[in-house]
Amino acid sequence: MTLSVFRRSGLTAAKRIQQRNLAGGPIPASYKVKKNKYIEEWNGRREITEKSFTARPEKVLAIFFYVVVLPFGCYTLTRSEFLSKGDRRYKDLV
């Protein structure tokens, strides 16, 4: 008998729909989101960037510089500093 009571209470709890009052009432029309056409245009362009991207030589050189040359330059500078100072961390790596 107690099992059937739990089942019934579970069914009624599952059938009830939770209602929220949103701080006492519905949201007034003055609080609705107003779309900005410039933001919407920018967002649309952002979504199709991969379709409009063209690999021009200037862009490829810039990407190569930031992806390969700059990190390798930082690595070389740091390594040369460790070598010149005789830092123990460098000795542990060699």
Salt bridges, closest charged atoms under 4 A:
GLU41 OE2 - ARG45 NH2 3.15
GLU58 OE1 - ARG56 NE 3.49
ASP87 OD2 - ARG89 NH2 2.82
